[in-house]
Amino acid sequence: MARATSPRRKALTTLAAWSVALVIFFPVLWMILTSFKTEPSAVAMPPQLFTADWTLENYAEVWQRSDYPRFFWNSVVLSLGSTLLGLAVAIPAAWAMAFVPGKKTKDLLMWMLSTKMMPAVAVMIPLYLVFLKLGLIDTRIGLVLALMLMNLPIIVWMLYTYFKEIPAEILEAARMDGAGLFKEIVYVLTPMALPGIASTLLLNVILAWNEAFWTIILTTTKAAPLSAFIASFSAPQGLFYAKLSAASTMAIAPILILGWFSQKQLVRGLTFGAVK
Amino acid sequence: MGKITLKHVNKSFGDVAVIPDINLTIENGEFVVFVGPSGCGKSTLLRLIAGLEDVSAGRIEIDGTDATHLPPAKRGLAMVFQSYALYPHMSVRKNIAFPLKMAGMSEAEQEKKVQNAARILNLTNYLDRRPGQLSGGQRQRVAIGRAIVREPAAFLFDEPLSNLDAALRVSMRQEITELHQSLKTTMIYVTHDQVEAMTMADKIVVLNAGNIEQVGSPLELYHHPANVFVAGFIGSPKMNLIGGAEAAKHNAATIGVRPEHIDIGEGGPWTGTVGLSEHLGSDTFLKVEVDNIGTLNVRASGEVTLRHGDRITLAPQAGRLHRFGADGKALA
């Protein structure tokens, strides 16, 4: 029987949810509002949420001072490239783990996840030196590889969870019908797991887009994405909050829009298998 | 062609030998049913033949060729699964055409074969639907259609009717039998339902704990069970198995008599009290508590009106008594 919800209880729950959402969203709201302020009102004490002298100047200056389209394009290439490459590697890996598990599969999965718990700075110097030797510093291909490797454990784990939900008999039927491993994955597994793959793709595009540590360390100008674009506005001469906010807003706007339109798919993907 | 030979086939999972050692020949065009209780290894045996599991030892020959290590697709067999295993993202047409597409057949040829299979299986009006929009029986027909179009050397059925309701099971059973009669292709059918085995098979293979207990036609198994296990497994209601002093009178460790081979009337050797009586109209099933023996199942005609507590005398029909030795094997 469904639990009866009183209107009072519902109102309280709604209020609590909105409060939590507002607390989480507040820094982003502050940043967006600051981007429309002048530098003096941005640093005014006491801080003001709203100001009288709204301006678009910051955006104009940020646009003029830097090559936003190049950074934007780099972000697109890096986030999409690393995610698609990650999927190409992770789909067969997750297939093997879900459908032909060995004795050590669970340990392997846990080990992969544990690498995400390691502070990135721990491998900074070795990775930097490897990239330097291979001539991959400030190259898109190098960054795509690095970001792919960073997010691969998450991609494999997510796909593994989705694949486990697919009955093995259907893949066996495909095998009986003459599909080899490649065709089985392309014609049967992938279309069946498409909602899960789409969620994985979206989440990893967002993660790669927002990645700042490696993108700043491993790039200078040519392959720098929007995270490096933001960093370039924290000048040594002092902080220009309004311009920094404008640059940040411009950097997150594309991914915010993507997230807004795909939120249903994201939520569905992330809660997949949680309730049966 | 579709002759399948198993030679000393063994399958172990770790230290557990699910199938210790099986030798079996399935002739071309035969309808063979593997039957046995849950966990007896019948599905594993089918999967070994299909190539979905690797044998631990032994040899599988299909039409005289060694197929032991061939991948499933290269064995020329088609399989129908218990859960139908249809591709949910494809239409019925694409499901049926899938093996043809994998074989690289032209689209025109695929369509011709799909139409033909759909006509045989009454699926013509459903070709553009997805499996999710079909009933259980229709889904099973699609699975059979997908198997038919491949024109396999043999069909393998893994408990294909288990997910259907009782009425549909009977009609699908008949459809599969008719299909076998028209295609004349070898069929291997796994079930735990001995009624399916009896009604469909040319040859029944009774399995128990990974071993073949007996191979024979349904009536051979019914009339001449090789051992106590087969005697108890084949036939519905089950054969009455009696041990102790009553069996010793017949120089056996166990005697067996089928419920339909016990007559009710004066002068029989056994006297008992009717416990439960089930009136089905055509038949009456009685559970009789027989003095010094125990409970016996008796199948009487529908007209019998015995009730709980009635005292009756029973007599096994002459020549219908089965005798088994201490090792469980039938005595001559």
Interface residues (C-beta under 8 A of the other chain):
Chain A: P167 E169 I170 E172 A173 A174 R175 M176 D177 G178 A179 G180 K183 Y187 V188 P191 M192 L194
Chain B: A50 L52 P71 P72 A73 L77 A78 M79 F81 Q82 S83 A85 L86 Y87 P88 H89 F98 P99 M102 A103 R146 R150
